[in-house]
């Protein structure tokens, strides 16, 4: 089992920045990748960024050049640095850890970007 706790959400003006954190605990050795997803009201949950255990990363086209995913293995934490935020980035942001056997979701953190 893996437990995930997100933090760092909040209200920011357009053009501002936030850094989200996803702290993992439990069987963290089994994690193959951690991704950040978001879900806006009335929309499907979508992948924002993902980092594998080997360090490879990928991003949604909508956030390339603005968001950066990184990890601190010593702290079992994955970060999402979000710069140049836009109102359309407003959503609940979730992290998801994937192992061979299962996927685990955090509870989400709200990000609101005002125009």
C-alpha positions, -999 to +999 in steps of 0.1 A: +000+000+000+011+035-008-004+066+008-001+100-009-007+135+006-008+165-016-002+201-004+006+235-018-026+245-035-042+278-031-054+310-048-030+329-071-034+356-097-028+348-133+009+349-141+018+337-106+034+306-093+026+277-070+045+246-060+026+215-052+040+186-031+031+150-031+045+131-001+044+093-004+046+068+024+042+031+028+055+007+002+073+035-017+099+010-031+071-004-053+064+028-071+072+029-108+060+064-115+042+093-100+020+116-120+001+148-114-034+150-127-060+177-126-097+179-128-116+210-135-154+213-129-173+195-155-142+181-172-125+147-171-094+142-151-063+147-172-026+140-169-005+171-163+030+156-157+046+124-149+080+112-136+092+076-137+114+059-112+141+062-138+137+099-140+121+103-173+094+130-174+065+139-197+041+168-198+007+177-212+011+200-241-009+227-223+017+230-195+050+224-213+074+252-206+054+264-176+053+234-152+082+213-140+079+180-122+107+169-099+113+145-070+133+143-038+139+106-032+152+112+003+119+127+012+097+104-009+082+136-024+073+147-059+069+183-067+050+202-094+064+237-099+038+257-117+048+291-133+029+315-155-004+302-142-035+308-162-072+308-152-076+276-172-052+259-148-079+261-121-086+226-110-082+201-082-048+186-086-041+150-077-010+129-076-011+092-085+015+066-078+016+035-100+032+002-091+031-031-109+001-041-089-020-010-084-025+027-086-029+050-056-045+084-055-040+113-031-069+133-018-062+163-041-054+200-036-074+229-050-057+254-073-075+286-082-061+311-106-078+344-108-078+366-139 
